[in-house]
């Protein structure tokens, strides 16, 4: 139950940050629209603000991409380690099973040979 609450809390934080960013952007645009500037100055300010926003978005995207690459690398390495461990475990168990099968075969051969030998000794010698 607490895990659900934690996820919900994280979701709320994300929603609040998104709303804040949208509100800040809209507030900046409205402030620029009502500022006592000429059309040219206003367009330059809007273009400048847009460039800064695009630059920040690119920087954030680059950082997120780098983090994703790091996480992918770490997860990939861990998955490789787990796979190698699983292969080793299967190999060891396979060796144990093979050894047990061979021991069973050898015990069968020995018992068969012993049984056949005792059967030959027990046969009556009617020829004579």
N, C-alpha and C positions, 0 to 999 in steps of 0.2 A: 504494500500500500504506500509506503514512504517513497519507493522508487517512482511511482506514478506522480506523487506530489513534486518530487525533485524535477522530473521531466517537465511537468506543467509550469513550475517556477522558471526553469530555463526558457521555456517557450514564451512565458510572459515577458521576461527580460528582453528577448529578441524582438517581440512585437513592440515593446515600449521604445527600444532603440530605433527601430524602423520608423515608428510614428514620429519620434523626435527629429530624425533626419529629414523626413518629408516636411514636417512643420517648419524646420529651420530653413529649408530650401524655399518653400513657399513664402515665408516671411521675408527672406532676402530679396526675392523677386518683387514682392509687393512694395518693399521699401525702396527699391530702385525705381519702380514705376512712378512712385509719388515724390521722388526726390526732385528738387528744383534744378534740373540739369537740362541741357539741350539734347536733342535727339541723338546727335553724334556722340556726345559724352556718354549718354545712357547706353547706346549700342556698344560702345567700347567697354564700358563697365560690365555689361551682360556677357560680351565675348570673353573678357578677362575672367569673370567668375566661372563661365562655362569651361574655359581651358583649365582653370585650377581644379574644378570638379572632375574633369576627365583625367587630369594628371593624378589626382588622388585615387580615383577609381583604378587606374592602371597600376599604381604603386600597390594598392591593396590587393589587386588581382595577382600581381607578381609575388607578393608575400604569401598569399593563400596557395598559389601554385607551388611555391617552394616548400611550404609546410606539407602540402598534400604529397609532394615527391618524397619528403622525409618520412612521412607516415607510411607511404607505400613501400619504401625501401626497408624500413624496420619490419613491417608486416611480412614482406616477402622473405626477408632473412629468417624471421621466426618460423614462418611456414616451412621453409627449407630445413631448418633444424628439426622441427617436429616430424617432417616426412622422413628425414634420415634416421631419426630415432625409431620411428615405426618400422622402417625397412630393417634396421638392425634387430629389433625385437622379433619380427617375423622370421628373419633368417635364423636367429638363435633357436626359436621354437621349432622351426623346420628341421634344424640339425638334431634337436632332441627327439623329434618324432621319427626322423630317419634312423637315428641310433636305436630307438626303441623297436622299430620295425625290424631292423637287422638282428637285434638281440632275439626277438620273437622267432624269426626265421631260423636262426642258429639253434635255439632251444628246440624248435620243431624238428629240425634235421637230426639233432642228437637223440631226441626221444624216439623218433622213427627208427633210427639205426639201432638203438637199444632194444626197442620192441621187436624189430625184425631179428636181431641176434638171439634174443631169448626165445622167440618162436621157432627158430631153426634148431636150437638146443633141445626144445621140448618135443620135437617131432619124433615119433617112434621109428626106430631103425628096423623096418620090416624086411629090408633087402638082406639077403644073406646067404 
